[in-house]
Amino acid sequence: MSFASTVSGYHSTYAAAMAPFRGNLMTKAEIDVAVAEAIADPKVRQWLLPSDHCSNHSNDGACGCAQTDHAIFERVGHGRYRVL
């Protein structure tokens, strides 16, 4: 299984965890805290990086939502994101 398919497999879990924060500007650290409170399993959390789920940014192995209307975040600066 590739990194991209693994990351994409957790997209809906990540989206649900971030839904209460739609419209908020958050740092990666703040996102990590929110995710830890919403998702107990650290094996799942290890795959949840905001940079892999951005509307305006992508990485190797990013989620299939990256650079689409299904993205969870908009990158607004280094380590800073708007929850979509």
Secondary structure, DSSP 8 states (H G I E B T S, - for coil): --HHHHHHHTHHHHHHHHGGGTT-EEEHHHHHHHHHHH---HHHHTT--GGGGBSS---TT--TTTTSTT-SEEEEETTEEEE-
